[in-house]
Structures are given as structure tokens and as C-alpha cells.
């Protein structure tokens, strides 16, 4: 994973964007990220209806 962190840092330091993958076996982290996007999606739907 450290290699992936280093590559992500190089990309973002250069002004680029990077997305890290997250597998389901990451336990509570996976749940927290899933919940975050579920909430974010509900706000997106709400704001699109206004």
C-alpha cells in the first residue's frame, strides 16, 4: 500500500486527481465511505429537484 500512497502523492503534487480503490474487506472504513456517498447522493438528488 505504501507504493500506492507514494504514486497518489506524486500525482496530486503535480496537480492531478487520483482515486484510491477500497475493497469490501476494509471493514468499518468501507462502511463509512459507503455511508458518505449514500448521504451525498441523497443531497444531490434533493438539490437537482429544487
PyMOL Python script that loads the backbone (N, CA, C, O; Angstrom):
from pymol import cmd

cmd.read_pdbstr("""\
ATOM      1  N   UNK A   1       0.819  -1.197   0.000  1.00  0.00           N
ATOM      2  CA  UNK A   1       0.000   0.000   0.000  1.00  0.00           C
ATOM      3  C   UNK A   1       0.858   1.254   0.000  1.00  0.00           C
ATOM      4  O   UNK A   1       0.446   2.276  -0.549  1.00  0.00           O
ATOM      5  N   UNK A   2       2.038   1.202   0.601  1.00  0.00           N
ATOM      6  CA  UNK A   2       2.885   2.388   0.617  1.00  0.00           C
ATOM      7  C   UNK A   2       3.241   2.835  -0.786  1.00  0.00           C
ATOM      8  O   UNK A   2       3.340   4.033  -1.051  1.00  0.00           O
ATOM      9  N   UNK A   3       3.436   1.885  -1.690  1.00  0.00           N
ATOM     10  CA  UNK A   3       3.732   2.230  -3.081  1.00  0.00           C
ATOM     11  C   UNK A   3       2.571   3.006  -3.690  1.00  0.00           C
ATOM     12  O   UNK A   3       2.777   3.992  -4.397  1.00  0.00           O
ATOM     13  N   UNK A   4       1.352   2.556  -3.411  1.00  0.00           N
ATOM     14  CA  UNK A   4       0.171   3.236  -3.934  1.00  0.00           C
ATOM     15  C   UNK A   4       0.049   4.640  -3.342  1.00  0.00           C
ATOM     16  O   UNK A   4      -0.345   5.570  -4.046  1.00  0.00           O
ATOM     17  N   UNK A   5       0.383   4.808  -2.057  1.00  0.00           N
ATOM     18  CA  UNK A   5       0.351   6.131  -1.428  1.00  0.00           C
ATOM     19  C   UNK A   5       1.366   7.052  -2.084  1.00  0.00           C
ATOM     20  O   UNK A   5       1.076   8.223  -2.329  1.00  0.00           O
ATOM     21  N   UNK A   6       2.549   6.533  -2.368  1.00  0.00           N
ATOM     22  CA  UNK A   6       3.591   7.345  -2.998  1.00  0.00           C
ATOM     23  C   UNK A   6       3.186   7.787  -4.400  1.00  0.00           C
ATOM     24  O   UNK A   6       3.407   8.936  -4.783  1.00  0.00           O
ATOM     25  N   UNK A   7       2.602   6.887  -5.151  1.00  0.00           N
ATOM     26  CA  UNK A   7       2.154   7.218  -6.508  1.00  0.00           C
ATOM     27  C   UNK A   7       1.038   8.265  -6.444  1.00  0.00           C
ATOM     28  O   UNK A   7       1.037   9.218  -7.223  1.00  0.00           O
ATOM     29  N   UNK A   8       0.083   8.088  -5.512  1.00  0.00           N
ATOM     30  CA  UNK A   8      -1.010   9.054  -5.369  1.00  0.00           C
ATOM     31  C   UNK A   8      -0.465  10.426  -4.993  1.00  0.00           C
ATOM     32  O   UNK A   8      -0.939  11.442  -5.503  1.00  0.00           O
ATOM     33  N   UNK A   9       0.524  10.465  -4.108  1.00  0.00           N
ATOM     34  CA  UNK A   9       1.124  11.742  -3.704  1.00  0.00           C
ATOM     35  C   UNK A   9       1.807  12.423  -4.881  1.00  0.00           C
ATOM     36  O   UNK A   9       1.673  13.635  -5.053  1.00  0.00           O
ATOM     37  N   UNK A  10       2.531  11.672  -5.686  1.00  0.00           N
ATOM     38  CA  UNK A  10       3.196  12.246  -6.864  1.00  0.00           C
ATOM     39  C   UNK A  10       2.162  12.840  -7.821  1.00  0.00           C
ATOM     40  O   UNK A  10       2.358  13.930  -8.357  1.00  0.00           O
ATOM     41  N   UNK A  11       1.088  12.134  -8.027  1.00  0.00           N
ATOM     42  CA  UNK A  11       0.054  12.609  -8.952  1.00  0.00           C
ATOM     43  C   UNK A  11      -0.591  13.889  -8.426  1.00  0.00           C
ATOM     44  O   UNK A  11      -0.742  14.863  -9.163  1.00  0.00           O
ATOM     45  N   UNK A  12      -0.970  13.882  -7.145  1.00  0.00           N
ATOM     46  CA  UNK A  12      -1.638  15.063  -6.589  1.00  0.00           C
ATOM     47  C   UNK A  12      -0.671  16.239  -6.426  1.00  0.00           C
ATOM     48  O   UNK A  12      -1.074  17.391  -6.581  1.00  0.00           O
ATOM     49  N   UNK A  13       0.591  15.964  -6.118  1.00  0.00           N
ATOM     50  CA  UNK A  13       1.590  17.040  -6.037  1.00  0.00           C
ATOM     51  C   UNK A  13       1.768  17.722  -7.390  1.00  0.00           C
ATOM     52  O   UNK A  13       2.087  18.908  -7.462  1.00  0.00           O
ATOM     53  N   UNK A  14       1.558  16.957  -8.460  1.00  0.00           N
ATOM     54  CA  UNK A  14       1.667  17.500  -9.805  1.00  0.00           C
ATOM     55  C   UNK A  14       0.391  18.162 -10.298  1.00  0.00           C
ATOM     56  O   UNK A  14       0.312  18.591 -11.449  1.00  0.00           O
ATOM     57  N   UNK A  15      -0.621  18.245  -9.417  1.00  0.00           N
ATOM     58  CA  UNK A  15      -1.871  18.898  -9.784  1.00  0.00           C
ATOM     59  C   UNK A  15      -2.923  17.967 -10.350  1.00  0.00           C
ATOM     60  O   UNK A  15      -3.996  18.414 -10.757  1.00  0.00           O
ATOM     61  N   UNK A  16      -2.631  16.686 -10.380  1.00  0.00           N
ATOM     62  CA  UNK A  16      -3.581  15.721 -10.926  1.00  0.00           C
ATOM     63  C   UNK A  16      -4.555  15.216  -9.879  1.00  0.00           C
ATOM     64  O   UNK A  16      -4.421  15.521  -8.694  1.00  0.00           O
ATOM     65  N   UNK A  17      -5.525  14.449 -10.317  1.00  0.00           N
ATOM     66  CA  UNK A  17      -6.510  13.829  -9.436  1.00  0.00           C
ATOM     67  C   UNK A  17      -6.243  12.339  -9.383  1.00  0.00           C
ATOM     68  O   UNK A  17      -5.722  11.763 -10.338  1.00  0.00           O
ATOM     69  N   UNK A  18      -6.592  11.718  -8.284  1.00  0.00           N
ATOM     70  CA  UNK A  18      -6.342  10.297  -8.112  1.00  0.00           C
ATOM     71  C   UNK A  18      -7.428   9.723  -7.218  1.00  0.00           C
ATOM     72  O   UNK A  18      -7.819  10.351  -6.234  1.00  0.00           O
ATOM     73  N   UNK A  19      -7.915   8.545  -7.550  1.00  0.00           N
ATOM     74  CA  UNK A  19      -8.918   7.863  -6.744  1.00  0.00           C
ATOM     75  C   UNK A  19      -8.330   6.539  -6.275  1.00  0.00           C
ATOM     76  O   UNK A  19      -7.853   5.746  -7.086  1.00  0.00           O
ATOM     77  N   UNK A  20      -8.365   6.301  -4.968  1.00  0.00           N
ATOM     78  CA  UNK A  20      -7.898   5.036  -4.418  1.00  0.00           C
ATOM     79  C   UNK A  20      -9.075   4.064  -4.364  1.00  0.00           C
ATOM     80  O   UNK A  20     -10.195   4.452  -4.032  1.00  0.00           O
ATOM     81  N   UNK A  21      -8.821   2.834  -4.683  1.00  0.00           N
ATOM     82  CA  UNK A  21      -9.887   1.835  -4.589  1.00  0.00           C
ATOM     83  C   UNK A  21     -10.029   1.374  -3.142  1.00  0.00           C
ATOM     84  O   UNK A  21      -9.076   1.422  -2.365  1.00  0.00           O
ATOM     85  N   UNK A  22     -11.219   0.934  -2.798  1.00  0.00           N
ATOM     86  CA  UNK A  22     -11.498   0.451  -1.458  1.00  0.00           C
ATOM     87  C   UNK A  22     -12.321  -0.819  -1.575  1.00  0.00           C
ATOM     88  O   UNK A  22     -13.432  -0.806  -2.106  1.00  0.00           O
ATOM     89  N   UNK A  23     -11.773  -1.905  -1.081  1.00  0.00           N
ATOM     90  CA  UNK A  23     -12.455  -3.185  -1.172  1.00  0.00           C
ATOM     91  C   UNK A  23     -13.358  -3.391   0.037  1.00  0.00           C
ATOM     92  O   UNK A  23     -13.167  -2.772   1.084  1.00  0.00           O
ATOM     93  N   UNK A  24     -14.333  -4.258  -0.121  1.00  0.00           N
ATOM     94  CA  UNK A  24     -15.292  -4.529   0.934  1.00  0.00           C
ATOM     95  C   UNK A  24     -14.693  -5.138   2.188  1.00  0.00           C
ATOM     96  O   UNK A  24     -15.313  -5.092   3.250  1.00  0.00           O
ATOM     97  N   UNK A  25     -13.495  -5.709   2.085  1.00  0.00           N
ATOM     98  CA  UNK A  25     -12.900  -6.338   3.264  1.00  0.00           C
ATOM     99  C   UNK A  25     -12.168  -5.330   4.155  1.00  0.00           C
ATOM    100  O   UNK A  25     -11.394  -5.719   5.029  1.00  0.00           O
ATOM    101  N   UNK A  26     -12.412  -4.039   3.933  1.00  0.00           N
ATOM    102  CA  UNK A  26     -11.786  -2.999   4.755  1.00  0.00           C
ATOM    103  C   UNK A  26     -12.642  -2.632   5.963  1.00  0.00           C
ATOM    104  O   UNK A  26     -12.359  -1.647   6.645  1.00  0.00           O
ATOM    105  N   UNK A  27     -13.681  -3.411   6.233  1.00  0.00           N
ATOM    106  CA  UNK A  27     -14.483  -3.272   7.440  1.00  0.00           C
ATOM    107  C   UNK A  27     -15.168  -1.933   7.608  1.00  0.00           C
ATOM    108  O   UNK A  27     -15.903  -1.483   6.729  1.00  0.00           O
ATOM    109  N   UNK A  28     -14.920  -1.295   8.751  1.00  0.00           N
ATOM    110  CA  UNK A  28     -15.630  -0.063   9.083  1.00  0.00           C
ATOM    111  C   UNK A  28     -15.288   1.083   8.135  1.00  0.00           C
ATOM    112  O   UNK A  28     -16.113   1.973   7.931  1.00  0.00           O
ATOM    113  N   UNK A  29     -14.097   1.078   7.558  1.00  0.00           N
ATOM    114  CA  UNK A  29     -13.738   2.119   6.588  1.00  0.00           C
ATOM    115  C   UNK A  29     -14.643   2.017   5.364  1.00  0.00           C
ATOM    116  O   UNK A  29     -15.133   3.032   4.867  1.00  0.00           O
ATOM    117  N   UNK A  30     -14.864   0.812   4.882  1.00  0.00           N
ATOM    118  CA  UNK A  30     -15.736   0.597   3.735  1.00  0.00           C
ATOM    119  C   UNK A  30     -17.151   1.084   4.052  1.00  0.00           C
ATOM    120  O   UNK A  30     -17.784   1.741   3.225  1.00  0.00           O
ATOM    121  N   UNK A  31     -17.639   0.765   5.238  1.00  0.00           N
ATOM    122  CA  UNK A  31     -18.980   1.214   5.640  1.00  0.00           C
ATOM    123  C   UNK A  31     -19.067   2.731   5.705  1.00  0.00           C
ATOM    124  O   UNK A  31     -20.048   3.318   5.249  1.00  0.00           O
ATOM    125  N   UNK A  32     -18.051   3.367   6.266  1.00  0.00           N
ATOM    126  CA  UNK A  32     -18.049   4.826   6.406  1.00  0.00           C
ATOM    127  C   UNK A  32     -18.059   5.510   5.040  1.00  0.00           C
ATOM    128  O   UNK A  32     -18.772   6.494   4.839  1.00  0.00           O
ATOM    129  N   UNK A  33     -17.274   4.993   4.113  1.00  0.00           N
ATOM    130  CA  UNK A  33     -17.222   5.581   2.772  1.00  0.00           C
ATOM    131  C   UNK A  33     -18.538   5.348   2.040  1.00  0.00           C
ATOM    132  O   UNK A  33     -19.043   6.248   1.370  1.00  0.00           O
ATOM    133  N   UNK A  34     -19.092   4.154   2.163  1.00  0.00           N
ATOM    134  CA  UNK A  34     -20.382   3.853   1.545  1.00  0.00           C
ATOM    135  C   UNK A  34     -21.464   4.786   2.095  1.00  0.00           C
ATOM    136  O   UNK A  34     -22.266   5.327   1.334  1.00  0.00           O
ATOM    137  N   UNK A  35     -21.484   4.971   3.415  1.00  0.00           N
ATOM    138  CA  UNK A  35     -22.466   5.858   4.034  1.00  0.00           C
ATOM    139  C   UNK A  35     -22.293   7.296   3.564  1.00  0.00           C
ATOM    140  O   UNK A  35     -23.277   7.990   3.308  1.00  0.00           O
ATOM    141  N   UNK A  36     -21.046   7.743   3.448  1.00  0.00           N
ATOM    142  CA  UNK A  36     -20.771   9.095   2.978  1.00  0.00           C
ATOM    143  C   UNK A  36     -21.368   9.318   1.587  1.00  0.00           C
ATOM    144  O   UNK A  36     -22.037  10.323   1.345  1.00  0.00           O
ATOM    145  N   UNK A  37     -21.122   8.371   0.675  1.00  0.00           N
ATOM    146  CA  UNK A  37     -21.617   8.537  -0.687  1.00  0.00           C
ATOM    147  C   UNK A  37     -23.141   8.373  -0.765  1.00  0.00           C
ATOM    148  O   UNK A  37     -23.784   8.986  -1.616  1.00  0.00           O
ATOM    149  N   UNK A  38     -23.710   7.562   0.105  1.00  0.00           N
ATOM    150  CA  UNK A  38     -25.161   7.431   0.148  1.00  0.00           C
ATOM    151  C   UNK A  38     -25.791   8.764   0.549  1.00  0.00           C
ATOM    152  O   UNK A  38     -26.765   9.206  -0.060  1.00  0.00           O
ATOM    153  N   UNK A  39     -25.234   9.392   1.567  1.00  0.00           N
ATOM    154  CA  UNK A  39     -25.739  10.697   2.007  1.00  0.00           C
ATOM    155  C   UNK A  39     -25.504  11.751   0.930  1.00  0.00           C
ATOM    156  O   UNK A  39     -26.394  12.548   0.632  1.00  0.00           O
ATOM    157  N   UNK A  40     -24.315  11.755   0.351  1.00  0.00           N
ATOM    158  CA  UNK A  40     -24.005  12.737  -0.702  1.00  0.00           C
ATOM    159  C   UNK A  40     -24.962  12.582  -1.877  1.00  0.00           C
ATOM    160  O   UNK A  40     -25.396  13.580  -2.453  1.00  0.00           O
ATOM    161  N   UNK A  41     -25.291  11.365  -2.235  1.00  0.00           N
ATOM    162  CA  UNK A  41     -26.215  11.119  -3.344  1.00  0.00           C
ATOM    163  C   UNK A  41     -27.603  11.652  -3.013  1.00  0.00           C
ATOM    164  O   UNK A  41     -28.279  12.204  -3.881  1.00  0.00           O
ATOM    165  N   UNK A  42     -28.028  11.490  -1.773  1.00  0.00           N
ATOM    166  CA  UNK A  42     -29.361  11.987  -1.410  1.00  0.00           C
ATOM    167  C   UNK A  42     -29.403  13.511  -1.485  1.00  0.00           C
ATOM    168  O   UNK A  42     -30.430  14.075  -1.864  1.00  0.00           O
ATOM    169  N   UNK A  43     -28.322  14.184  -1.138  1.00  0.00           N
ATOM    170  CA  UNK A  43     -28.273  15.642  -1.264  1.00  0.00           C
ATOM    171  C   UNK A  43     -28.272  16.061  -2.737  1.00  0.00           C
ATOM    172  O   UNK A  43     -28.906  17.050  -3.105  1.00  0.00           O
ATOM    173  N   UNK A  44     -27.564  15.310  -3.568  1.00  0.00           N
ATOM    174  CA  UNK A  44     -27.538  15.624  -4.993  1.00  0.00           C
ATOM    175  C   UNK A  44     -28.930  15.521  -5.593  1.00  0.00           C
ATOM    176  O   UNK A  44     -29.350  16.382  -6.366  1.00  0.00           O
ATOM    177  N   UNK A  45     -29.625  14.484  -5.237  1.00  0.00           N
ATOM    178  CA  UNK A  45     -30.991  14.300  -5.724  1.00  0.00           C
ATOM    179  C   UNK A  45     -31.874  15.440  -5.227  1.00  0.00           C
ATOM    180  O   UNK A  45     -32.687  15.966  -5.987  1.00  0.00           O
ATOM    181  N   UNK A  46     -31.725  15.832  -3.953  1.00  0.00           N
ATOM    182  CA  UNK A  46     -32.511  16.915  -3.373  1.00  0.00           C
ATOM    183  C   UNK A  46     -32.247  18.227  -4.119  1.00  0.00           C
ATOM    184  O   UNK A  46     -33.186  18.929  -4.495  1.00  0.00           O
ATOM    185  N   UNK A  47     -30.980  18.553  -4.329  1.00  0.00           N
ATOM    186  CA  UNK A  47     -30.646  19.826  -4.965  1.00  0.00           C
ATOM    187  C   UNK A  47     -31.036  19.846  -6.439  1.00  0.00           C
ATOM    188  O   UNK A  47     -31.321  20.915  -6.979  1.00  0.00           O
ATOM    189  N   UNK A  48     -31.056  18.707  -7.093  1.00  0.00           N
ATOM    190  CA  UNK A  48     -31.460  18.673  -8.505  1.00  0.00           C
ATOM    191  C   UNK A  48     -32.965  18.916  -8.642  1.00  0.00           C
ATOM    192  O   UNK A  48     -33.420  19.362  -9.695  1.00  0.00           O
ATOM    193  N   UNK A  49     -33.734  18.632  -7.606  1.00  0.00           N
ATOM    194  CA  UNK A  49     -35.196  18.811  -7.675  1.00  0.00           C
ATOM    195  C   UNK A  49     -35.616  20.246  -7.392  1.00  0.00           C
ATOM    196  O   UNK A  49     -36.738  20.638  -7.715  1.00  0.00           O
ATOM    197  N   UNK A  50     -34.728  21.033  -6.793  1.00  0.00           N
ATOM    198  CA  UNK A  50     -35.086  22.422  -6.445  1.00  0.00           C
ATOM    199  C   UNK A  50     -35.115  23.283  -7.677  1.00  0.00           C
ATOM    200  O   UNK A  50     -35.395  24.479  -7.588  1.00  0.00           O
TER     201      UNK A  50
END
""", "prot")
cmd.dss("prot")
cmd.show_as("cartoon", "prot")
cmd.util.cbc("prot")
cmd.orient("prot")
